[in-house]
Amino acid sequence: MMKKTFWDRWGTPLILLIGFALSMALPASGLINPYIELVLKYIGINIILTISLNLVNGYMGEFSVGHAGFMAIGAYVSSILTVWVFPAAWEGVLFPLALLAGGIAAGLAGLGIAFPSFKTRGDYLAIVTLAFNMIIKSVLENLEVLGGPRGFMGMSKLTTLWWVYLVVVLVVYLARNFVYSSFGRGVLSIREDETAASLVSVNTRQVKVLTFVFSAFLAGLAGGLFAHELQFINPRSFTILKSTDMLVMVYLGGIGSLGGSILGATVFTVVMEGLRSVLQLLNISQEWRLVVAPLMLILLMLFRPKGIMGLREFRFLIPLQERSEAIQKAREAARTQRRIGEVQS
Amino acid sequence: MTLLQIRSLTHWFGGLRAVHDFNLDLLPGELVAIIGPNGAGKTTIFNLITGVYVPSQGEIRFEGQSLIGLQPHEIISLGIARTFQNIRLFKELSVLDNVRIAHYARTHYSIWEALLRLPRFGQEEQRVRYEALELLDIFGLADLAEVPAKSLPYGQQRRLEMARALAIAPKLLLLDEPAAGMNPAEIDQLMDTIRWIRAEFRLTILLIEHQMRVVMNIAERIKVLDFGQTIAEGTPQEVQRNPRVIEAYLGEETIL
């Protein structure tokens, strides 16, 4: 019994620590080749993007199709900082600040989108985010200072595997805390029945804006990591196709689930990378990869609209106080003599 | 002092006048029923009180404060809870979460405290969990706390909806046809439940009903609506004898 509580309490931190050690040791020791390392980083970045979009599309039940726009803002803002603003000697140390600034800039853009969009419900958000994604892309293409359509470069390779790992752990932690809070329950109630939610005191507007800003912030973080991995970004990296990839990962892994987001991002990244090798081997054009993601999305929507993990969660992602044993214990503590005795059915 | 004061409330849906010149003074502790045939405008009155619709004309005051122009969640936070004619639970969510969601306005921590799990978050969450489970225990639903609301049988869903409404800690409870879909034995139980929660939680209750017999022995005052108009009001006995009521509404039942 004691042992079990020990593992419940310390198991997750311990595993996280080992994971961090591995994320530092593996690339350095040469046990994994640079390609595997790159795929691992992409998995991490995609996990962040999937959690970001899942908050809006999965948990809240709204429909954003333009999250690549927030990713672009995070990528460009963080790159501007590390290339132009931070002194070269300090860029390694200041990298987290650049990421944070990218996230905040994306979050502010999210705020600008959320206010008008959430005045009404329905397909409005999809249209606004779609337009937003296109606007961001064409603005970037026309900003000569940022390289226009040629893109922006000069970033150092600051995105190490352990940085990706740290940010992913932090994002999962923050998202979990959000989901298992009064705000998170508000988000879920909006998906279930928005009118009923407002009629049991949920400030639906506040919840929607908070969630959307938080989601945009996370996409911005991912954009910063992405830019400092590739060391070169251009507006074409952040088109509707990128947003489509995110949609596929959300609906593959499962709506309303952090575990599902992790799973969806991992499976999708591995499948797409595998496909790259297969196409190369068979000497078929890589263009076909562009067909696969939208096709997967259609098939998922038809046959498994809630995804692999839809609305379920891995045990290790549920806070201790919310696990079944804790609820049962709390239930015993809350036993009361006040009872509608005579009307028990 | 009146708890709820409604003055010449009128509401139009396009060319249809759903509510016409409705007036009501609700004293603290009272149980008043609004009855009338289907389509008489009863639920519309609830929707006007709770801010789902903004009235075309008239005034609604709760404890002296005007409710006109307030958002639904602001009105609810003042201490007005309601249930729905067709049960509107958060079906996919657990029984416990259904009740906890109704604590939204009374949960006092910021988004930062939630994201970083600061001490106040823990304290508040513990309090909310305790209060919600206690309420579920009162309604005999505590053992089902982790079950999704959709898997409860009809009667328990009705009770959960009432528990969820009480989680708001209301002063005024609006019950919208709580007896809908119930058989006579269940209706008797329901009447007992309403009496009990009224005393236990010191509630003022405004009750909408479709069936006259339901309200006859629990309401102190009854207002009878027909086509948006108030056609009679008074004690159950007075209303029962009112010729307009008999003509408009009870008539059908006496034939039966």
Interface residues (C-beta under 8 A of the other chain):
Chain A: L174 N177 F178 S181 S182 F183 R185 G186 L188 S189 E192 D193 T195 A196 A197 S198 L199 V200 S201 V202 N203 T204 R205 L210 L311 Q321 S324 I327 A330 R331 A333 A334 R335 T336 R338 R339 I340 E342 V343 Q344 S345
Chain B: T50 V52 Q71 P72 H73 I76 S77 A81 R82 F84 R88 L89 F90 K91 E92 L93 L96 D97 R100 I101 A102 H103 Y104 A105 R106 T107 Y109 I111 A114 L115 L116 R117 F121 G122 E124 E125 Q126 V128 R129 Y130 E131 L133 E134 L136 D137 I138 F139 G140 A142 D143 A145 E146 G155 R164 A165 A167 I168 E186 Q189 L190 D192 T193 W196 I197 E200
